[in-house]
Amino acid sequence: MDSREKPHGDVPRGKNNVRPSLEKQDSSPLIEKIRANDYCLRSGRLEIYLAREFGFCYGVERAVEYAYETRLKFPDCRIFLTDEIIHNPRVNRELRELGIRFLSGPSACGLAVTDLDEKDVVIMPAFGVPVNALKEYQERGCVIVDTTCGSVMSVWRRVESYARDGFTSVIHGKYDHEETRATCSRAGKYLVVRDQAQARQVCDLILRGDDKASNTPRENNPFLADFKRVCSEGFDPGKDLEKIGFANQTTMLMSESIVISGMLREGLEARYGIEAARARFRHFDTICSATQDRQDAIRALGEKHMDLILVIGGYKSSNTGHLAEIASRYAPTFHIEDADGILSKEKISHRNIDTQMITETDGWIPGGTAKVGITAGASTPNHVIEEVIERLMECTR
C-alpha cells in the first residue's frame, strides 16, 4: 500500500495473519459466558450485570486492526503513529511493543515531521488529524495509513458543507480532544462550546443583536477573552453567529447536544423570527451510533437499581467519561482504566467524575448481597473488562 497520491489509502487485507493478535486483544471466555447468561453472572454475594452494549466499537476495532496489519505489511520500515491510536493505555502500549513509535503525546519518541521521509509509514489515529498536519506528512512523501473513524469523517463532511454555504460551525465538543481539533481544521469559521453554560453565553451574544461585540477591540472583548482558544482565527462574534451550522464531537452526551442545539436555534429565532431563523440554522445529528448505543445501555442498566457501577476505560477517553457521568446518576460509580485500579477489597483508585482527578476511595464495595453493574468505553478490549471482573470476584471471595 502506498498512499502518497491517495491520502486515505487502504492497507491490503492481512486479516487472517493478524487475527491471533487481534483475538488476544478482544477475546474473553468470561465475557461470552456472561453474555450467554443474559448478561448476568452470580459470584458469591455479588450479582454482576453487564451493559448490553459496551467495549470495542467497529471504528476502534478497525483502527487497531489496521495498525497490526501495517506492521505486518511493512516489517522493515519505521512506522509511526501521530498520537495515541485510541484512548486506551493497554492498546497503545501493545502497539509500542510491536515497534510502532509515537510522534506526540506522553510516549513521543522525540522525532518530528521533519525527521521523516518517503521510506517511513505514518498511521493516522481513529480521531483523525488536522488538515495542516496531514499536509505535512504528505509533503514529506510518507506512506500514510488512515484509520480515521467513518463517523468522524461524516462530521468533517458536515462542517465542510456549512463552510461552503457561509455558515459558522458551532461544535459541541472538547477543544483539546484530537477529534475536535481535526474537525475545526475543516470547518472554516468555527466556535467550540463545551457545555450548556458556554452555549448560554453564545445565545446571549446572539440575542443582543447589536454591533458591540464587533466594535470592541479584540483584546478588550469579553466574549473573545472566554472563547479565544476555541474559535477560528479572526472570529467576529458580532457577525459570525448570524448563520449557524451545529455539529458534535462524536462522543459527547447526546442529551446535552440536543439541549445546546435547541438553545442556539431558539436564540436565532428570538433575534430574527421563526421563519428567518429556518434559513440561518442547520443541525444534523453527528453523535456516533456506537456512542449512543452505549449511553442508552448504561441508562437501562442503571434503571435496574445497581448498588455499584464500574465504568472501565482510558481516563482520556471522552466516551468513557460520559458513561461514568450517566452511571453516577443511578448508583455509586467508579471510573477505572483497568484491573490495576482495584487496589484491594477495601480500596479503589479511580478518576473522580466531578473533579477529573485520580483519587482513592475506601469502603467501595457494598456489604452483603450486592448488584454490580459493569460497562466499558468504546476503546476498551474485552480482555481488560474480563480482568476487572475477575479482580472484583477475588475481592469478595
C-alpha positions as CSV (number, residue, x, y, z in Angstrom):
1,M,0.0,0.0,0.0
2,D,1.3,3.4,-0.9
3,S,-1.0,6.4,-0.3
4,R,1.3,9.2,-1.4
5,E,-1.1,10.1,-4.1
6,K,-4.2,8.9,-2.2
7,P,-4.1,10.2,1.4
8,H,-6.9,7.9,2.5
9,G,-5.1,4.8,1.2
10,D,-6.1,1.3,2.3
11,V,-3.9,-1.5,3.7
12,P,-4.1,-4.7,1.8
13,R,-6.1,-7.1,3.8
14,G,-3.9,-9.3,6.0
15,K,-6.7,-10.1,8.4
16,N,-6.1,-13.8,8.7
17,N,-2.4,-13.2,9.6
18,V,-3.1,-10.6,12.3
19,R,-6.2,-12.4,13.7
20,P,-4.3,-14.2,16.5
21,S,-3.0,-10.9,17.8
22,L,-6.4,-9.2,17.5
23,E,-8.2,-12.1,19.2
24,K,-5.8,-11.7,22.1
25,Q,-6.9,-8.1,22.3
26,D,-10.7,-8.7,22.2
27,S,-11.4,-12.3,23.2
28,S,-12.7,-13.3,26.6
29,P,-14.4,-16.6,27.5
30,L,-15.8,-15.0,30.7
31,I,-17.4,-12.2,28.8
32,E,-19.0,-14.7,26.4
33,K,-20.3,-16.7,29.3
34,I,-21.9,-13.6,30.9
35,R,-23.5,-12.7,27.5
36,A,-24.9,-16.2,27.1
37,N,-26.4,-15.9,30.6
38,D,-28.5,-12.9,29.8
39,Y,-25.6,-10.5,30.7
40,C,-25.6,-11.6,34.3
41,L,-23.1,-13.6,36.5
42,R,-23.6,-14.6,40.1
43,S,-20.4,-14.9,42.1
44,G,-20.7,-15.4,45.9
45,R,-22.6,-12.4,47.3
46,L,-22.3,-10.5,44.1
47,E,-24.7,-10.3,41.1
48,I,-22.7,-8.9,38.3
49,Y,-24.5,-7.3,35.3
50,L,-23.0,-6.3,32.0
51,A,-24.5,-3.4,30.0
52,R,-25.9,-4.8,26.7
53,E,-23.6,-2.6,24.7
54,F,-20.1,-2.0,25.8
55,G,-16.4,-2.1,24.8
56,F,-14.9,-2.0,21.4
57,C,-16.9,-0.4,18.6
58,Y,-16.4,-1.1,14.9
59,G,-14.3,2.1,14.3
60,V,-11.9,1.3,17.1
61,E,-11.6,-2.4,16.1
62,R,-10.9,-1.3,12.5
63,A,-8.2,1.2,13.6
64,V,-6.4,-1.3,15.8
65,E,-6.6,-4.0,13.1
66,Y,-5.1,-1.5,10.5
67,A,-2.2,-0.8,12.9
68,Y,-1.4,-4.5,13.3
69,E,-1.7,-5.1,9.5
70,T,0.6,-2.1,8.8
71,R,3.3,-3.7,11.0
72,L,2.9,-6.9,9.1
73,K,2.9,-5.3,5.7
74,F,6.0,-3.1,6.3
75,P,8.2,-5.3,8.5
76,D,11.4,-3.4,7.7
77,C,10.1,0.2,7.7
78,R,9.9,2.7,10.5
79,I,6.2,3.0,11.5
80,F,4.8,6.0,13.4
81,L,1.5,6.9,15.0
82,T,0.8,10.7,15.0
83,D,-0.5,10.2,18.6
84,E,-2.4,7.5,20.5
85,I,-4.5,5.5,18.1
86,I,-7.3,5.3,20.6
87,H,-7.6,6.3,24.2
88,N,-6.7,3.1,25.9
89,P,-3.3,2.7,27.6
90,R,-3.1,-1.1,27.2
91,V,-3.8,-1.0,23.4
92,N,-1.2,1.8,22.9
93,R,1.4,0.0,24.9
94,E,0.9,-3.2,22.9
95,L,1.4,-1.2,19.7
96,R,4.7,0.3,21.1
97,E,5.8,-3.3,21.8
98,L,5.3,-4.0,18.1
99,G,7.9,-1.3,17.4
100,I,5.4,1.4,16.3
101,R,6.6,4.7,17.6
102,F,4.5,7.8,18.6
103,L,5.3,11.2,17.3
104,S,3.4,13.1,20.0
105,G,1.7,12.6,23.4
106,P,3.2,11.2,26.6
107,S,5.0,8.4,24.7
108,A,6.5,10.6,22.0
109,C,9.7,9.2,20.5
110,G,11.4,12.6,20.1
111,L,11.2,12.8,16.3
112,A,9.4,15.5,14.4
113,V,7.7,15.5,11.0
114,T,10.9,17.0,9.5
115,D,12.8,13.8,10.5
116,L,10.6,11.6,8.3
117,D,10.8,10.8,4.6
118,E,9.3,8.7,1.9
119,K,10.6,5.4,3.4
120,D,8.6,6.0,6.6
121,V,5.0,4.9,7.3
122,V,2.7,7.2,9.3
123,I,-0.6,5.9,10.8
124,M,-3.4,8.5,11.3
125,P,-5.4,7.6,14.5
126,A,-9.1,6.9,14.8
127,F,-9.8,10.5,15.8
128,G,-8.2,11.9,12.6
129,V,-5.6,14.7,12.3
130,P,-5.9,18.4,11.4
131,V,-5.6,19.3,7.7
132,N,-2.3,21.0,8.1
133,A,-0.8,18.0,9.9
134,L,-1.9,15.7,7.1
135,K,-0.4,18.0,4.5
136,E,3.0,18.0,6.3
137,Y,3.2,14.2,6.2
138,Q,2.1,14.2,2.5
139,E,4.8,16.8,1.7
140,R,7.4,14.5,3.3
141,G,6.3,11.7,1.0
142,C,5.4,9.4,3.8
143,V,3.2,6.3,3.3
144,I,0.0,7.3,5.0
145,V,-2.3,4.7,6.6
146,D,-5.6,6.4,7.6
147,T,-7.6,4.7,10.3
148,T,-9.9,7.7,10.9
149,C,-13.4,6.5,12.0
150,G,-16.1,6.8,9.4
151,S,-18.4,8.6,11.9
152,V,-15.7,11.3,12.4
153,M,-15.3,11.8,8.6
154,S,-19.1,12.2,8.5
155,V,-18.8,15.2,10.8
156,W,-16.0,16.6,8.6
157,R,-18.2,16.4,5.6
158,R,-21.0,18.2,7.5
159,V,-18.8,21.2,8.7
160,E,-17.3,21.5,5.2
161,S,-20.8,21.8,3.8
162,Y,-21.6,24.5,6.4
163,A,-18.4,26.4,5.3
164,R,-19.3,26.2,1.6
165,D,-22.7,27.8,2.3
166,G,-21.4,30.6,4.5
167,F,-22.4,29.1,7.9
168,T,-20.3,29.2,11.0
169,S,-19.9,25.8,12.6
170,V,-20.7,25.7,16.3
171,I,-19.3,22.4,17.6
172,H,-20.3,20.8,20.8
173,G,-17.1,19.2,22.0
174,K,-13.9,19.5,23.9
175,Y,-11.4,21.6,22.0
176,D,-8.4,19.8,23.4
177,H,-9.7,16.5,22.1
178,E,-7.9,15.3,18.9
179,E,-11.2,14.7,17.1
180,T,-12.5,18.2,17.7
181,R,-9.2,19.8,16.6
182,A,-9.3,17.8,13.4
183,T,-12.9,18.8,12.8
184,C,-12.2,22.5,13.4
185,S,-9.4,22.4,10.8
186,R,-12.0,21.6,8.2
187,A,-14.8,24.0,9.3
188,G,-13.7,27.4,8.1
189,K,-15.4,29.7,10.6
190,Y,-16.0,27.8,13.9
191,L,-16.7,28.1,17.6
192,V,-16.4,25.2,20.1
193,V,-18.8,25.1,23.1
194,R,-18.2,22.5,25.8
195,D,-21.4,22.7,27.7
196,Q,-24.7,24.5,28.3
197,A,-23.1,27.3,30.2
198,Q,-20.9,28.2,27.3
199,A,-23.9,27.8,24.9
200,R,-25.8,30.3,27.0
201,Q,-23.0,32.9,26.6
202,V,-23.3,32.4,22.8
203,C,-27.1,32.8,22.9
204,D,-26.8,36.0,25.0
205,L,-24.5,37.4,22.3
206,I,-26.9,36.4,19.5
207,L,-29.8,38.0,21.4
208,R,-28.1,41.3,21.9
209,G,-28.4,41.9,18.2
210,D,-26.0,44.9,18.1
211,D,-22.5,45.5,16.8
212,K,-21.0,46.0,20.3
213,A,-19.1,42.7,20.1
214,S,-17.7,43.6,16.7
215,N,-16.7,47.2,17.5
216,T,-14.9,46.3,20.8
217,P,-11.2,45.9,20.3
218,R,-10.4,42.2,20.3
219,E,-8.0,42.5,23.3
220,N,-10.9,44.0,25.3
221,N,-13.7,41.8,24.0
222,P,-15.1,39.8,27.0
223,F,-16.6,37.1,24.7
224,L,-13.3,36.6,22.9
225,A,-11.5,36.5,26.2
226,D,-13.6,33.5,27.2
227,F,-13.5,31.8,23.8
228,K,-10.2,32.9,22.2
229,R,-8.7,29.4,22.3
230,V,-11.8,27.7,20.8
231,C,-12.7,29.8,17.8
232,S,-11.3,30.3,14.3
233,E,-8.8,33.0,13.5
234,G,-10.3,36.4,13.0
235,F,-13.6,35.2,14.5
236,D,-16.0,38.2,14.7
237,P,-18.6,37.4,17.4
238,G,-20.9,40.2,16.3
239,K,-21.2,38.9,12.7
240,D,-20.1,35.3,12.6
241,L,-23.1,34.0,14.6
242,E,-25.7,35.2,12.1
243,K,-25.8,31.8,10.4
244,I,-25.0,28.7,12.4
245,G,-24.4,25.1,11.5
246,F,-24.4,22.8,14.6
247,A,-22.2,19.7,14.9
248,N,-20.9,17.4,17.7
249,Q,-17.8,15.7,18.7
250,T,-19.0,12.2,18.1
251,T,-18.5,11.1,21.7
252,M,-20.4,13.8,23.5
253,L,-23.6,13.3,25.5
254,M,-26.5,13.1,23.1
255,S,-28.9,14.6,25.6
256,E,-26.7,17.7,26.1
257,S,-26.1,18.1,22.4
258,I,-29.9,18.2,21.8
259,V,-30.3,20.9,24.5
260,I,-27.5,23.0,23.2
261,S,-28.8,22.7,19.6
262,G,-32.2,23.9,20.8
263,M,-30.7,26.8,22.7
264,L,-28.9,28.1,19.6
265,R,-32.0,27.6,17.3
266,E,-34.2,29.5,19.8
267,G,-31.6,32.2,20.1
268,L,-31.7,32.8,16.4
269,E,-35.5,32.6,16.4
270,A,-35.7,35.3,19.1
271,R,-33.3,37.5,17.2
272,Y,-34.6,37.1,13.6
273,G,-38.0,35.5,13.9
274,I,-39.0,31.9,13.4
275,E,-39.3,32.0,9.6
276,A,-36.0,33.8,9.0
277,A,-34.2,31.6,11.6
278,R,-35.0,28.5,9.5
279,A,-32.6,29.7,6.9
280,R,-30.0,30.7,9.4
281,F,-29.7,27.4,11.4
282,R,-28.8,23.9,10.4
283,H,-28.4,20.8,12.6
284,F,-27.6,17.3,11.7
285,D,-27.0,14.7,14.4
286,T,-23.4,13.7,14.3
287,I,-23.2,11.6,17.5
288,C,-21.7,8.2,16.8
289,S,-24.3,5.5,16.9
290,A,-22.0,3.2,18.9
291,T,-21.6,6.1,21.4
292,Q,-25.4,6.5,21.6
293,D,-25.9,2.7,22.0
294,R,-23.5,2.6,25.0
295,Q,-25.1,5.6,26.6
296,D,-28.6,4.1,26.2
297,A,-27.3,0.7,27.6
298,I,-25.9,2.3,30.8
299,R,-29.1,4.1,31.4
300,A,-31.0,0.8,31.0
301,L,-28.6,-0.9,33.4
302,G,-28.9,1.9,35.9
303,E,-32.6,1.6,36.0
304,K,-32.1,-2.0,37.3
305,H,-31.1,-0.4,40.6
306,M,-27.4,-1.3,40.9
307,D,-25.6,-0.9,44.2
308,L,-22.4,-0.1,42.5
309,I,-21.3,0.6,38.9
310,L,-17.8,0.2,37.4
311,V,-17.0,2.0,34.2
312,I,-13.9,0.7,32.5
313,G,-11.8,2.7,30.0
314,G,-8.9,5.2,29.5
315,Y,-9.0,8.3,31.6
316,K,-8.5,10.4,28.4
317,S,-11.5,8.7,26.7
318,S,-14.3,11.1,26.2
319,N,-17.0,8.5,25.6
320,T,-15.9,6.6,28.7
321,G,-16.1,9.7,30.8
322,H,-19.6,10.4,29.7
323,L,-20.7,6.8,30.5
324,A,-19.4,7.4,34.0
325,E,-21.4,10.7,34.2
326,I,-24.6,8.9,33.2
327,A,-23.9,5.9,35.6
328,S,-23.3,8.2,38.5
329,R,-27.0,9.4,38.3
330,Y,-28.1,5.9,39.3
331,A,-25.6,4.4,41.7
332,P,-22.1,5.0,43.3
333,T,-19.8,4.9,40.2
334,F,-16.1,4.4,39.8
335,H,-14.3,5.0,36.5
336,I,-11.1,2.9,36.3
337,E,-8.7,2.2,33.5
338,D,-8.2,-1.5,34.2
339,A,-8.0,-4.1,37.0
340,D,-5.0,-2.2,38.5
341,G,-7.4,0.4,39.8
342,I,-8.9,-2.2,42.2
343,L,-6.2,-2.0,44.9
344,S,-8.0,-4.3,47.4
345,K,-11.4,-5.1,48.7
346,E,-11.1,-2.0,50.9
347,K,-9.7,0.5,48.4
348,I,-10.1,1.5,44.7
349,S,-8.1,4.0,42.6
350,H,-10.3,5.9,40.1
351,R,-11.0,9.1,38.2
352,N,-13.3,11.3,40.2
353,I,-16.3,12.2,37.9
354,D,-16.6,15.7,39.2
355,T,-13.0,16.9,39.7
356,Q,-11.5,14.7,37.0
357,M,-8.6,13.9,39.4
358,I,-7.3,10.5,40.2
359,T,-8.2,9.6,43.7
360,E,-8.6,6.6,46.1
361,T,-11.8,5.6,47.9
362,D,-12.1,3.3,50.9
363,G,-15.1,1.0,51.5
364,W,-16.1,1.0,47.9
365,I,-17.7,-2.5,47.8
366,P,-21.2,-2.6,49.4
367,G,-21.6,-5.1,52.2
368,G,-24.0,-8.1,51.9
369,T,-25.6,-9.2,48.7
370,A,-24.8,-6.5,46.0
371,K,-25.7,-5.8,42.4
372,V,-22.7,-4.6,40.5
373,G,-23.1,-3.1,37.0
374,I,-20.2,-3.1,34.5
375,T,-19.7,-1.2,31.3
376,A,-16.8,-0.1,29.3
377,G,-15.9,2.6,26.8
378,A,-15.6,2.0,23.1
379,S,-11.8,1.8,23.2
380,T,-11.7,-0.9,25.9
381,P,-10.8,-4.5,24.9
382,N,-12.8,-7.4,26.3
383,H,-9.8,-9.0,28.0
384,V,-9.4,-5.8,30.0
385,I,-13.0,-6.0,31.1
386,E,-12.5,-9.7,32.0
387,E,-9.6,-8.8,34.2
388,V,-11.6,-6.3,36.1
389,I,-14.5,-8.7,36.7
390,E,-12.0,-11.4,37.9
391,R,-10.3,-8.9,40.3
392,L,-13.8,-7.9,41.6
393,M,-14.7,-11.5,42.3
394,E,-11.4,-12.2,44.0
395,C,-12.1,-9.2,46.4
396,T,-15.4,-10.8,47.6
397,R,-14.4,-14.5,47.9
